């Protein structure tokens, strides 16, 4: 029972306290792209959570192999192996979707593109190796990071129209105010993680 609670806590930490966008500033450009339309959230959310979960599971085996190596070579090649793994997951996912869901493939492939190729997913692979030890933790941490990314997108979508409102002064309207809003949310999440500024 305590093991299941530990896995659930790992997921909650990944969703909220260790949110890849607000706490780590990973994937902000993808967030802005997805937030332009509310109808993108569901498709993007499913794809990014799937990709972070699958790459999380694969990272468990990669890390297990690389951590067994005592040379510095493993430390140097880890990023390259992660990128190759992410590329393989991307290609296999597209091939499976094309084969199984051919009729709607044209509509859903854009979600796979923006889900796989953003620094939040690659960052999740590195965060998995930092926080997780078992296969279940790797998978659930990946799921948590994917859901945390969706949560961050939703936090921006709910105010997106207001940030572009004509009531906002022209010099702040849109992108500048969006970055200020994300910055304020990031500081709040940074405080949630109990980090303190050092002067």
C-alpha positions in Angstrom: 0.0 0.0 0.0 2.8 2.4 0.9 4.4 1.7 -2.5 1.2 2.7 -4.3 1.0 5.9 -2.3 4.6 6.7 -3.2 3.9 6.2 -6.9 0.8 8.4 -6.6 2.8 11.1 -4.8 5.5 11.0 -7.5 2.7 11.7 -10.1 1.3 14.6 -8.0 4.7 16.1 -7.6 5.2 15.9 -11.4 1.9 17.5 -12.1 2.1 20.4 -9.6 5.3 21.1 -7.7 7.7 20.0 -10.4 5.6 21.3 -13.3 7.9 21.4 -16.3 6.7 24.8 -17.6 6.1 26.8 -14.4 8.9 25.3 -12.3 11.5 24.5 -14.9 10.6 26.8 -17.9 10.6 23.8 -20.2 8.3 23.8 -23.2 7.1 27.4 -22.9 7.0 27.9 -26.7 4.9 24.8 -27.2 2.6 26.0 -24.4 2.0 29.3 -26.3 1.4 27.4 -29.6 -1.2 25.0 -28.1 -2.9 27.7 -26.0 -4.1 29.6 -29.1 -7.1 27.2 -29.4 -9.1 25.4 -26.7 -9.8 22.5 -29.1 -6.1 21.6 -29.1 -5.9 20.8 -25.4 -7.5 17.3 -25.5 -5.5 16.0 -28.5 -2.3 17.5 -27.3 -2.9 16.3 -23.7 -3.3 12.7 -24.8 -0.3 12.8 -27.1 2.1 14.5 -24.7 1.1 12.2 -21.8 1.4 9.1 -24.0 4.9 10.2 -25.1 6.2 11.1 -21.7 4.9 7.8 -20.3 6.4 5.7 -23.0 9.7 7.5 -23.0 9.7 7.3 -19.2 9.3 3.5 -19.4 12.1 3.3 -21.9 14.3 5.6 -19.8 14.1 3.1 -17.0 15.9 0.5 -19.0 18.3 3.0 -20.5 19.3 4.3 -17.1 19.5 0.9 -15.6 22.0 0.0 -18.3 24.0 3.3 -18.2 24.1 3.4 -14.4 25.7 0.0 -14.4 28.5 1.3 -16.5 31.3 2.8 -14.5 32.8 4.9 -17.2 32.3 8.6 -18.0 31.2 7.5 -21.5 27.7 6.7 -20.2 27.4 10.2 -18.8 28.4 11.7 -22.1 26.2 9.5 -24.4 23.0 9.7 -22.2 21.6 12.8 -24.0 22.2 11.3 -27.4 20.5 8.0 -26.4 17.5 10.0 -25.0 17.2 11.9 -28.3 17.4 8.8 -30.4 14.8 7.1 -28.1 12.5 10.0 -28.4 12.9 10.0 -32.2 12.1 6.2 -32.3 9.0 6.7 -30.2 7.9 9.5 -32.5 8.4 7.5 -35.7 6.7 4.3 -34.3 3.8 6.4 -33.0 3.3 8.0 -36.4 3.5 4.6 -38.2 1.0 3.0 -35.8 -1.4 5.9 -36.1 -1.1 5.9 -39.8 -1.8 2.1 -40.0 -4.6 2.0 -37.4 -6.3 5.4 -37.7 -5.7 6.1 -41.4 -9.0 8.1 -41.8 -8.2 10.7 -39.1 -4.4 10.5 -39.4 -4.2 13.9 -41.1 -6.0 15.6 -38.2 -4.1 14.0 -35.3 -0.6 13.9 -36.6 0.0 17.6 -35.7 -0.5 16.7 -32.1 2.2 14.0 -32.3 4.6 16.5 -33.9 4.2 19.2 -31.2 4.1 16.7 -28.4 7.3 14.9 -29.3 9.5 17.8 -30.4 9.6 20.1 -27.4 12.1 20.5 -24.6 9.6 19.5 -21.9 9.5 15.9 -23.1 13.3 15.7 -23.3 13.5 17.4 -19.9 11.1 14.8 -18.5 13.4 12.1 -19.5 16.2 13.7 -17.5 13.9 14.4 -14.5 12.8 10.7 -14.5 16.4 9.6 -14.0 16.8 12.2 -11.2 13.6 11.3 -9.2 12.7 7.7 -10.0 14.1 4.3 -9.3 11.5 1.7 -10.3 9.8 1.1 -13.6 6.4 2.1 -12.1 7.8 5.4 -10.8 9.3 6.2 -14.2 6.0 5.6 -16.0 3.9 7.5 -13.4 6.3 10.4 -13.3 6.1 10.5 -17.1 2.3 10.5 -16.9 2.5 13.2 -14.2 4.7 15.4 -16.3 2.4 15.0 -19.3 -0.6 15.9 -17.2 1.3 18.8 -15.6 2.0 20.1 -19.1 -1.7 19.9 -19.9 -2.5 21.7 -16.6 -0.1 24.5 -17.6 -1.7 24.8 -21.0 -5.1 25.0 -19.4 -3.9 27.8 -17.0 -2.9 29.8 -20.0 -6.0 29.0 -22.2 -8.4 30.3 -19.5 -6.9 33.8 -19.7 -5.7 33.8 -23.3 -8.6 36.0 -24.6 -8.2 38.5 -21.7 -4.5 38.9 -22.4 -5.4 39.9 -26.0 -8.3 42.1 -25.0 -8.5 45.7 -26.2 -8.8 46.8 -22.6 -5.1 46.0 -22.2 -2.7 48.8 -23.2 -1.4 48.2 -26.7 2.3 47.9 -25.7 1.4 45.0 -23.3 -1.4 43.3 -25.3 -0.8 39.7 -26.3 2.6 38.2 -26.2 4.3 40.6 -23.7 1.5 40.2 -21.2 1.4 36.4 -21.8 5.1 36.2 -20.8 4.4 38.3 -17.7 1.5 36.0 -16.7 3.6 32.9 -17.2 6.4 34.5 -15.2 4.1 35.3 -12.3 2.7 31.7 -12.3 6.3 30.4 -12.5 7.2 32.4 -9.4 4.2 31.0 -7.5 5.2 27.5 -8.5 8.8 28.2 -7.5 7.5 29.2 -4.1 5.4 26.1 -3.9 8.5 24.1 -4.3 10.0 25.9 -1.3 12.9 27.4 -3.1 14.4 30.5 -1.7 16.3 33.2 -3.5 19.9 33.7 -2.6 21.4 37.2 -2.7 
